[in-house]
Structures are given as C-alpha cells and as structure tokens.
Amino acid sequence: MSMCPACINDDCDDEDVVEGRNTVCDCACHAPEPPLAIFWAIRNEKGEYFKTGTSSSSPRWVKDLGLARIYSKLGPARGKVTALANLDWNADNPIADIVEFVVNDVRVIDQKERVAKSQAKKAHKEADRKIRTMQVTFEDAQREFNEARARLNALKGPRVHDVDCGCKSCVGM
C-alpha cells in the first residue's frame, strides 16, 4: 500500500484517522487490510448451527460449528433463513441469525509427506494383491493340471507291461 507524503513524514496522527481514512490529508494509509475471505453460517436462538433440512424434512441443528453448513455467499444463507422462517410448522420459532466469519489469516498445511505415505501404502497393498492373485492363479493352474492328468490316466486305463511291449518304460526290463 502506498503512503501519502504526510504519513511518510509522520505529519499525520492516528487521532486524525476515522474509519481508516485520515481526515487531515484524506489518504487511506491507515485503512485496515481487507479480509481474505468471508463465510456465513445460520444459528438458531439455542446457539445451534444449521446443518441440513428442506421444506419436506425438519431442519437439523448441531452444536459443533465444524459440522454445520458453511455458506461462501451471503445470498443462499439469507434465502435459507427466509425458507426456515416460512415453514408452516416452524411459525412459533424465532427467526434464525446469520453468523459472519471473517478470515484474515491463512495457514498452508503441507500435505506432501502425508500424501507420499498414503501413496506408498496404496502401492504396497496393490503389490500384495498382485502377488495373491498370481498365487491363486498358479494354484488353480496346478489343480487343473492334476485333474487333467487324473482324467488322462483314467481314459488310458490300466496298462500291463511285459518285456515285449516295447514302451520306453519297459525297455531294459
């Protein structure tokens, strides 16, 4: 933010500042920083926050703000307050309030380590799954081979070997 010559030379006093503007030099050097974000929530007379609800279902209120519905625009929050106030079965309840949250501080939470750990865990599980799949496939193939061998032996029937049969297993008897 650029400063006026009077503020740079310390010629203006903070006593002259009204609503962020200097009344002597009419500069905005003393204006507060604008908020980074503004959010809204709906609160009833019991201090509970609106979570969900439609015209066909009763509204659900929660005490924990972390579970409440947070609006990023004021219009939908106002519309929901009006809709809640217009419900026939809600006529005796007072009108809910809109709570405004002004964000001036943002903290970035680094997720690289957590995501890398999660990806490694997922890759390990995938490798284990592939190994189990290969083992099951091998066991199935071995079982099918043994079943086929048994069927083949059953189809051949019992063999009687003698010295003159000439099969490889009998040569040298």
PEVENHU-V996789 format. One line per field, one symbol per residue. phi: phi as a letter, one per 30 degrees, with the letter a starting at -180 (. if undefined). psi: psi as a letter, one per 40 degrees, with the letter a starting at -180 (. if undefined). burial: b if it has 9 or more other ideal C-beta (glycine too) atoms within 8 Angstrom, else e. A space follows every 10 residues. Layout:
phi=???
psi=???
burial=???
This chain:
phi=.dcdeddddh dccddddbhi cdddchccdc ddddddabbb bcbcddiccd calbdcbddc cbddddcddc ccbdeddddd dddddddddc ddddddcccc ccccbbcccd cddddddddd dddddddddd dddddddddd dddddddddd ddddddidcc cbdcdidddc djd
psi=hiiiddddef eiiedehhfe hhedefifde iihiidihii ihhaeeeiih diiadeiiih iidhddeihh heiddddddd dddddehdee deiihiihhh hhhehhhhhh eddddddddd dddddddddd dddddddddd dddddddddd ddddddihhh hadedeidde he.
burial=eeebebbeee ebeeebbeee bbeebebebb eeeeeeeebb bbbbeeebbb bebeeeeebe bbeeeeebbe beeeeebbeb bebbbebeeb eeeeebebbe bebeeeeeee eeeeeeeeee eeeeeeeeee eeeeeeeeee eeeeeeeeee eeeeeeeeee eeeeeeeeeb eee
